[in-house]
Amino acid sequence: MKCIIIEDELPAQRVLKNYIDKLPDLELIASFQSALEANSMLQTPGVEVVFLDINLPDISGIQYIKTLGNAPAIVMTTAYHEHAVASFELDTICDYLVKPFSFERFLKAVNKIRKHSIASGVGVNAPEDSQSLFLNVDKTLHKIEIGTILYIESDKNYVTVVTQNGKFSYLDSLKNWLGKLPDAKFIQVHKSYIVNYMKIDKMQGNIVQINNEKVPVGRVYKTALKKKLKLA
């Protein structure tokens, strides 16, 4: 996701830049010290996320958002709790960060944006096999056709998306993927795995085989999987 920072305090800018650099699916394309400096960039397509301070010179962050017709996803940053209510009255604001905020809190805000982007970015009227999404892995965007996904594996803070064409690992959580995939094809079978059950070749005990790879099935997920496979 391409993002910009609008923040008049340089130390706060540096914190945001440091956090953004830690996430491979975020690309910082510009930083500004006022909303007016960023205005021309926000009038053209391409910016997907804005980290926006509220207290800015000339025009406040909240006032500026009201002037935008088609605003990208926005995360407000401020040192003042009292602005939170006014911020959330605006639909384009995904989250509100109070300075100083931790990387963990920053990541929570980014995960909210990911879910919002996927929900609005995949065409619900398109045939499932034609639906696609982009993964930013090592600063390269990879187009993934949803129908080619075999399974998704979680390992701590990373997920690996295994497709018919390759494997893609990046910083994310399995929980986020549950809202991105159509129920008609995908199901969680283990605390660390989601599978495309249409791609299952066989099931033996607590193991399913997909494209010659074995995926474990957790006890609490087994009954739901059998129903999907019409075995129960």
Phi, psi and chi 1 to 4 in degrees:
 res  aa     phi    psi   chi1   chi2   chi3   chi4
   1 MET       -  128.4  -65.7 -176.4  -70.4      -
   2 LYS   -82.2  128.8  -64.1 -176.9 -177.0  -62.8
   3 CYS  -133.4  161.3   61.5      -      -      -
   4 ILE  -131.7  159.7   66.1  170.9      -      -
   5 ILE  -114.5  132.5  -64.0  169.6      -      -
   6 ILE  -121.7  101.5  -54.4  177.1      -      -
   7 GLU  -153.8  123.0  166.3   64.1   69.1      -
   8 ASP   -83.3  -14.0   63.5  -29.2      -      -
   9 GLU   -96.4  118.2  -63.0  178.5    0.8      -
  10 LEU   -63.0  -38.6  -66.6 -179.8      -      -
  11 PRO   -60.1  -39.6  -26.3   36.3      -      -
  12 ALA   -67.4  -36.9      -      -      -      -
  13 GLN   -59.2  -43.9  -91.6 -162.9   25.7      -
  14 ARG   -63.7  -38.3  -74.5 -166.3  -70.8  -90.5
  15 VAL   -61.4  -47.8  169.8      -      -      -
  16 LEU   -61.9  -43.2  -78.1  166.8      -      -
  17 LYS   -60.5  -41.7  -72.0  176.9 -179.2  177.8
  18 ASN   -62.5  -44.3  179.5   46.5      -      -
  19 TYR   -65.9  -42.5  -72.5  172.3      -      -
  20 ILE   -62.4  -39.7  -69.8  168.0      -      -
  21 ASP   -62.5  -23.4  -75.5  -16.2      -      -
  22 LYS   -76.4  -16.3  -67.7  177.1 -175.8  -69.5
  23 LEU  -109.9  114.4  -59.6  179.6      -      -
  24 PRO   -66.9  -19.2   20.5  -30.5      -      -
  25 ASP   -94.4    8.7   60.8  -21.1      -      -
  26 LEU  -111.8  134.3  -76.7 -174.7      -      -
  27 GLU  -125.1  113.4  179.4 -173.6   -5.1      -
  28 LEU   -80.1  118.7  179.9   63.1      -      -
  29 ILE  -104.4  -16.0   57.3  176.2      -      -
  30 ALA  -170.3  155.3      -      -      -      -
  31 SER  -130.2  142.2  -62.5      -      -      -
  32 PHE  -135.9  156.0  -56.4   94.0      -      -
  33 GLN  -102.6   -1.4  -71.0 -174.4  -88.3      -
  34 SER  -151.9  158.0   76.3      -      -      -
  35 ALA   -66.6  -33.8      -      -      -      -
  36 LEU   -66.0  -34.9  -63.0 -175.6      -      -
  37 GLU   -63.7  -34.6  -70.4  177.9    7.5      -
  38 ALA   -86.5   -8.5      -      -      -      -
  39 ASN   -57.4  -46.1 -170.9   54.4      -      -
  40 SER   -63.8  -37.6   59.5      -      -      -
  41 MET   -66.1  -36.0  176.9  168.3  -78.7      -
  42 LEU   -78.1   -6.6  -74.2  172.7      -      -
  43 GLN   -87.9   -5.8  -58.2  -52.7  -46.0      -
  44 THR  -117.0  152.6   59.4      -      -      -
  45 PRO   -66.7  156.7  -10.6   21.0      -      -
  46 GLY   130.4  -37.7      -      -      -      -
  47 VAL   -81.4  124.0  178.7      -      -      -
  48 GLU  -103.8  -28.0  -61.6  169.4   87.6      -
  49 VAL  -138.4  139.1 -175.8      -      -      -
  50 VAL  -125.3  125.8 -179.7      -      -      -
  51 PHE   -95.9  108.6  -64.6   97.5      -      -
  52 LEU  -121.2  121.4  176.5   64.4      -      -
  53 ASP   -72.8  151.8 -170.3   14.8      -      -
  54 ILE   -85.4  -47.3  -71.0 -179.0      -      -
  55 ASN   -86.2   97.5  -65.0  -45.2      -      -
  56 LEU  -126.4  156.8  -66.7  167.7      -      -
  57 PRO   -67.3  150.3   17.4  -25.7      -      -
  58 ASP    74.3  -52.8  -60.1  -42.7      -      -
  59 ILE  -149.2  136.4 -176.2  170.9      -      -
  60 SER   -72.5  162.3   75.1      -      -      -
  61 GLY   -59.4  -43.5      -      -      -      -
  62 ILE   -66.1  -43.4  -68.3  176.3      -      -
  63 GLN   -62.3  -38.8  -70.8  172.4  -31.4      -
  64 TYR   -66.8  -40.7  179.8   66.9      -      -
  65 ILE   -56.5  -37.7  -68.9  169.6      -      -
  66 LYS   -66.5  -16.5  -66.6  176.0 -179.2  178.4
  67 THR   -89.0  -11.0   70.7      -      -      -
  68 LEU   -87.6  132.8  -65.3  174.0      -      -
  69 GLY   -77.5  -57.4      -      -      -      -
  70 ASN  -115.4   80.0 -130.9   -9.9      -      -
  71 ALA   -80.8  145.4      -      -      -      -
  72 PRO   -74.3 -178.4   26.8  -32.3      -      -
  73 ALA   -65.5  136.6      -      -      -      -
  74 ILE  -127.1  132.9  -68.3  172.0      -      -
  75 VAL  -113.2  117.9  174.7      -      -      -
  76 MET   -81.0  142.4  -56.9  -58.4  -60.7      -
  77 THR  -128.0  133.8   64.1      -      -      -
  78 THR  -161.7  163.6 -176.6      -      -      -
  79 ALA   -93.6    0.9      -      -      -      -
  80 TYR  -120.2  119.3  -56.4   98.2      -      -
  81 HIS   -62.6  -33.4  -70.1  -88.8      -      -
  82 GLU   -65.0  -14.4   57.8  -93.9   27.2      -
  83 HIS   -82.7   -6.1  -66.9  -53.3      -      -
  84 ALA   -61.5  -44.2      -      -      -      -
  85 VAL   -62.1  -46.5  174.6      -      -      -
  86 ALA   -62.8  -35.4      -      -      -      -
  87 SER   -65.2  -45.4  -64.9      -      -      -
  88 PHE   -75.9   -6.5  -80.3  118.5      -      -
  89 GLU   -74.5  -13.0  -72.2  176.3   -6.7      -
  90 LEU   -97.8  125.5  -59.3  173.4      -      -
  91 ASP   -62.9  -29.5  -66.8  -22.1      -      -
  92 THR   -77.2  -10.3   54.9      -      -      -
  93 ILE   -85.1  119.6  -64.5  178.2      -      -
  94 CYS   -89.1  -30.4  -65.2      -      -      -
  95 ASP  -161.4  170.4 -151.2  -14.5      -      -
  96 TYR  -138.0  115.8  179.5   94.8      -      -
  97 LEU  -107.5  127.2  -60.9  176.6      -      -
  98 VAL   -98.3  123.7  178.5      -      -      -
  99 LYS   -72.4  144.4  -55.1  171.2 -169.9  174.3
 100 PRO   -82.1  136.2   29.5  -32.3      -      -
 101 PHE  -113.6  149.7   46.5   85.9      -      -
 102 SER   -81.9  166.4   65.6      -      -      -
 103 PHE   -63.0  -37.1  175.9   69.1      -      -
 104 GLU   -59.5  -43.5  179.5 -177.0    0.5      -
 105 ARG   -68.4  -37.3 -177.5   62.5 -175.3   86.7
 106 PHE   -61.6  -44.6  173.9   83.0      -      -
 107 LEU   -62.4  -37.7 -179.3   58.4      -      -
 108 LYS   -60.2  -40.9 -177.0  177.5  179.6 -179.6
 109 ALA   -64.9  -42.7      -      -      -      -
 110 VAL   -64.4  -38.8  172.3      -      -      -
 111 ASN   -64.0  -34.3  -74.9  -22.1      -      -
 112 LYS   -62.3  -41.4  -77.3 -174.1 -179.4 -178.9
 113 ILE   -66.3  -40.6  -64.3  168.6      -      -
 114 ARG   -57.2  -47.2  -72.3 -166.2 -171.9  108.5
 115 LYS   -63.3  -40.7  -67.4  172.9   88.6  170.1
 116 HIS   -64.0  -42.0  172.0   78.2      -      -
 117 SER   -66.0  -42.6  -61.8      -      -      -
 118 ILE   -67.1  -41.7  -67.3  -61.3      -      -
 119 ALA   -61.5  -35.6      -      -      -      -
 120 SER   -95.6  -12.4   60.6      -      -      -
 121 GLY   -95.9  -20.6      -      -      -      -
 122 VAL   -95.7  125.0  175.9      -      -      -
 123 GLY   -69.0  113.4      -      -      -      -
 124 VAL   -72.2  -18.3  -66.5      -      -      -
 125 ASN   -93.1   -6.4  -64.5  -39.0      -      -
 126 ALA   -81.6  151.9      -      -      -      -
 127 PRO   -57.2  142.6  -20.6   30.9      -      -
 128 GLU   -56.3  -40.1  -74.6 -179.1    0.9      -
 129 ASP   -66.2  -18.5  -76.1  -16.1      -      -
 130 SER   -95.0   -7.4   70.2      -      -      -
 131 GLN   -70.3  144.9  -67.3 -178.6    1.1      -
 132 SER  -146.7  165.2   61.6      -      -      -
 133 LEU  -147.1  166.0   49.5   82.5      -      -
 134 PHE  -111.8  134.5  -76.6   87.9      -      -
 135 LEU  -110.6  132.5  -60.1 -176.7      -      -
 136 ASN   -97.7  100.7 -168.1  -32.6      -      -
 137 VAL  -117.0  120.4 -179.7      -      -      -
 138 ASP    53.6   43.3  -64.1  -31.4      -      -
 139 LYS    63.2   23.3  -63.0 -173.8  177.6  179.7
 140 THR  -123.9  130.7  -59.6      -      -      -
 141 LEU   -83.8  125.7  -73.3  173.5      -      -
 142 HIS  -114.8  123.0  -61.0  -93.1      -      -
 143 LYS   -80.8  124.2 -175.9  177.5 -178.7  179.9
 144 ILE  -116.0  120.2  -54.4  -64.3      -      -
 145 GLU   -77.8  125.3  -60.0  -66.0  -23.1      -
 146 ILE   -58.2  -36.5  -70.4  177.8      -      -
 147 GLY   -65.6  -15.9      -      -      -      -
 148 THR   -92.7   -5.5   69.2      -      -      -
 149 ILE   -71.9  128.1  -63.6  174.2      -      -
 150 LEU   -91.0  -51.0  -57.8  176.7      -      -
 151 TYR  -162.0  167.3   65.1   89.6      -      -
 152 ILE  -128.2  128.8  -61.6  154.8      -      -
 153 GLU  -115.5  136.9  178.1 -177.1    1.3      -
 154 SER  -106.2  138.0  171.6      -      -      -
 155 ASP  -141.5   99.8 -178.2   14.2      -      -
 156 LYS    58.6 -116.5  -64.5 -178.1 -179.8  177.6
 157 ASN   -94.2    7.1  -66.1  -34.7      -      -
 158 TYR  -119.1  153.0  -76.2   80.5      -      -
 159 VAL  -122.7  150.7  -62.6      -      -      -
 160 THR  -117.5  119.9  -62.3      -      -      -
 161 VAL   -94.9  114.9 -179.0      -      -      -
 162 VAL  -100.9  118.6 -179.2      -      -      -
 163 THR  -117.8  175.9   75.1      -      -      -
 164 GLN   -66.0  -16.7  -66.8  169.0  -18.1      -
 165 ASN  -108.9   -4.7  -55.1  -47.6      -      -
 166 GLY   155.4 -177.4      -      -      -      -
 167 LYS  -117.8  141.6  -62.0 -177.6  179.2 -178.0
 168 PHE  -133.6  117.2  -54.7   88.2      -      -
 169 SER  -111.7  135.7  -62.3      -      -      -
 170 TYR  -161.5  170.6   73.2  111.2      -      -
 171 LEU   -72.6  115.9 -167.7   67.0      -      -
 172 ASP  -173.5  179.9 -157.1  -10.7      -      -
 173 SER  -126.9  153.7   71.0      -      -      -
 174 LEU   -63.7  -33.9 -157.9   68.1      -      -
 175 LYS   -58.5  -39.6 -177.2  179.2  178.9 -179.3
 176 ASN   -62.8  -34.3  -75.6  -23.7      -      -
 177 TRP   -72.6  -23.0  -84.1   89.2      -      -
 178 LEU   -60.6  -31.6  -71.8  172.3      -      -
 179 GLY   -87.7   -5.6      -      -      -      -
 180 LYS   -96.1  -17.7  -58.9  176.9 -175.5  179.5
 181 LEU  -110.8  144.4  -59.9  166.8      -      -
 182 PRO   -69.4  133.3   22.9  -31.6      -      -
 183 ASP   -61.8  -23.7  -68.3  -22.3      -      -
 184 ALA   -67.8  -11.9      -      -      -      -
 185 LYS  -130.4  -25.9  -73.5 -170.8  175.0 -177.9
 186 PHE  -118.4  146.8  -67.4   88.5      -      -
 187 ILE  -151.6  144.4 -174.5  171.4      -      -
 188 GLN   -79.0  129.9 -174.7  168.3    4.3      -
 189 VAL  -117.4   -3.8  -62.3      -      -      -
 190 HIS  -163.8  159.5 -173.8  -84.7      -      -
 191 LYS   -61.8  -18.0   64.5  179.7 -178.3  179.9
 192 SER  -116.7    7.7  -59.7      -      -      -
 193 TYR  -140.8  137.9  -71.2   88.9      -      -
 194 ILE  -118.7  136.9  -64.6  171.5      -      -
 195 VAL  -123.5  154.0  -57.0      -      -      -
 196 ASN   -86.0   99.9 -177.9  -17.6      -      -
 197 TYR   -69.7  -13.9   64.5   85.1      -      -
 198 MET   -70.9  -15.9  -57.0  -64.4  -71.7      -
 199 LYS   -99.5   -0.7  -56.3  -69.1 -173.6 -178.3
 200 ILE   -67.6  128.6  -67.8  176.1      -      -
 201 ASP   -88.1  -39.0  -63.0  -45.5      -      -
 202 LYS  -162.2  160.9   63.2 -179.0  179.5 -178.1
 203 MET  -130.7  129.0  179.3  174.7  179.7      -
 204 GLN  -137.7  112.6 -174.5  173.5   14.4      -
 205 GLY    62.9 -123.9      -      -      -      -
 206 ASN  -104.0   31.8  -67.0  -35.0      -      -
 207 ILE  -132.8  134.2  -61.2  -68.9      -      -
 208 VAL  -112.8  148.9  -67.8      -      -      -
 209 GLN  -112.7  127.5 -175.3  168.9  -52.3      -
 210 ILE  -129.5  116.0  -57.6  175.4      -      -
 211 ASN    53.3   45.2 -156.6   31.9      -      -
 212 ASN    69.2   11.5  -64.8  -39.2      -      -
 213 GLU  -114.7  140.3  -63.9 -158.9   41.6      -
 214 LYS   -97.4  133.0  -65.2  179.6  179.0  179.3
 215 VAL  -123.9  128.9  175.1      -      -      -
 216 PRO   -72.5  149.9   27.1  -34.5      -      -
 217 VAL  -115.7  121.3  177.9      -      -      -
 218 GLY   -73.6  150.2      -      -      -      -
 219 ARG   -58.3  -40.7 -179.8  175.0   55.7   83.7
 220 VAL   -73.9  -14.0  -63.2      -      -      -
 221 TYR  -101.7  -10.3  -58.1   96.0      -      -
 222 LYS   -65.8  -41.9 -166.3  169.8 -176.8  177.6
 223 THR   -62.8  -43.5  -60.7      -      -      -
 224 ALA   -64.5  -38.7      -      -      -      -
 225 LEU   -65.3  -42.7  176.1   60.3      -      -
 226 LYS   -60.8  -36.6  -78.2 -172.5  170.9 -176.5
 227 LYS   -65.3  -40.1  -73.1 -178.0  179.0  179.0
 228 LYS   -63.0  -38.3  -71.5  -72.6 -172.3 -179.5
 229 LEU   -85.7    2.3  -60.9  175.3      -      -
 230 LYS    58.9   43.2  -61.5 -173.0  174.3   17.3
 231 LEU  -106.5   -3.8  -63.4  176.6      -      -
 232 ALA  -137.5      -      -      -      -      -
